[in-house]
Amino acid sequence: MSKLVPCMWFDGDAEDAAKFYVSLVPNSAITHVQRNVADGPSGKEGSVLVVEFTVAGQPLVALNGGMKMEYTHAISLMIHCDDQAEVDSVWKAFLANGGHEERCGWLRDRWGVAWQIVPKVMFEFLSSPDKAAAARAMQAMMKMVKLDVEALRRAFEGKSAA
């Protein structure tokens, strides 16, 4: 068991959220569902209390807390995508499931959780010793909604948008 496991608060639909999250990327699964042992603020006896799951190997917990809580951008979950196809696939899945786009590779899922869908190459660009190239990639990213690997690469390389 991991020593640090983020716990996400839901109002009755923790299991639905966990099922959706594990559908996004490989190496994801629901590992345990704990049901309420008695009626309480989080639901009736036998209803789902806690769902333990992993997304891309990262352990997470979804808790049915008994009331709606709002998520903020103060914490978000980031999915490092291998390529544009994975960015597109994950992005599309969020939108098809009631999510909405924000900017700079961020979106909100239907429960209000903030996610960042980021191609791994973005971190290579931003950590480049070529500060001007890194700055161009950052400036390009700031103008995007969903991140576009080729447009980021062109900006990084100092090439005009084709």
Solvent accessible surface area in square Angstrom, and as a share of the most:
residue,aa,sasa,rsa
1,M,218,0.97
2,S,50,0.32
3,K,210,0.89
4,L,144,0.71
5,V,46,0.27
6,P,44,0.27
7,C,80,0.48
8,M,10,0.05
9,W,77,0.27
10,F,7,0.03
11,D,75,0.39
12,G,58,0.56
13,D,41,0.21
14,A,0,0.00
15,E,41,0.18
16,D,74,0.38
17,A,0,0.00
18,A,0,0.00
19,K,108,0.46
20,F,27,0.11
21,Y,0,0.00
22,V,32,0.18
23,S,81,0.52
24,L,18,0.09
25,V,13,0.07
26,P,110,0.69
27,N,113,0.58
28,S,24,0.15
29,A,47,0.36
30,I,55,0.28
31,T,88,0.51
32,H,85,0.38
33,V,45,0.26
34,Q,71,0.32
35,R,115,0.42
36,N,13,0.07
37,V,129,0.74
38,A,57,0.44
39,D,94,0.49
40,G,37,0.36
41,P,128,0.81
42,S,24,0.16
43,G,25,0.24
44,K,143,0.61
45,E,118,0.53
46,G,36,0.34
47,S,41,0.26
48,V,16,0.09
49,L,49,0.25
50,V,29,0.17
51,V,0,0.00
52,E,53,0.24
53,F,2,0.01
54,T,30,0.17
55,V,10,0.06
56,A,60,0.46
57,G,39,0.38
58,Q,82,0.36
59,P,38,0.24
60,L,4,0.02
61,V,27,0.15
62,A,0,0.00
63,L,40,0.20
64,N,6,0.03
65,G,14,0.14
66,G,33,0.32
67,M,115,0.51
68,K,129,0.54
69,M,92,0.41
70,E,138,0.62
71,Y,46,0.17
72,T,78,0.45
73,H,87,0.39
74,A,99,0.77
75,I,122,0.62
76,S,26,0.17
77,L,34,0.17
78,M,79,0.35
79,I,11,0.06
80,H,93,0.42
81,C,0,0.00
82,D,98,0.51
83,D,72,0.37
84,Q,50,0.22
85,A,72,0.56
86,E,38,0.17
87,V,0,0.00
88,D,54,0.28
89,S,67,0.43
90,V,2,0.01
91,W,8,0.03
92,K,148,0.63
93,A,34,0.26
94,F,1,0.00
95,L,62,0.31
96,A,88,0.68
97,N,37,0.19
98,G,50,0.48
99,G,12,0.11
100,H,102,0.45
101,E,85,0.38
102,E,45,0.20
103,R,137,0.50
104,C,19,0.11
105,G,0,0.00
106,W,58,0.20
107,L,0,0.00
108,R,31,0.11
109,D,3,0.02
110,R,119,0.43
111,W,25,0.09
112,G,22,0.21
113,V,7,0.04
114,A,0,0.00
115,W,3,0.01
116,Q,31,0.14
117,I,0,0.00
118,V,10,0.06
119,P,1,0.01
120,K,97,0.41
121,V,23,0.13
122,M,2,0.01
123,F,81,0.34
124,E,114,0.51
125,F,9,0.04
126,L,61,0.30
127,S,86,0.55
128,S,13,0.09
129,P,128,0.80
130,D,75,0.39
131,K,148,0.63
132,A,61,0.47
133,A,2,0.02
134,A,11,0.08
135,A,46,0.36
136,R,85,0.31
137,A,0,0.00
138,M,78,0.35
139,Q,112,0.50
140,A,18,0.14
141,M,25,0.11
142,M,87,0.39
143,K,173,0.73
144,M,26,0.12
145,V,65,0.37
146,K,73,0.31
147,L,0,0.00
148,D,60,0.31
149,V,12,0.07
150,E,92,0.41
151,A,23,0.18
152,L,0,0.00
153,R,80,0.29
154,R,63,0.23
155,A,20,0.15
156,F,43,0.18
157,E,84,0.37
158,G,48,0.46
159,K,121,0.51
160,S,97,0.63
161,A,89,0.69
162,A,126,0.98
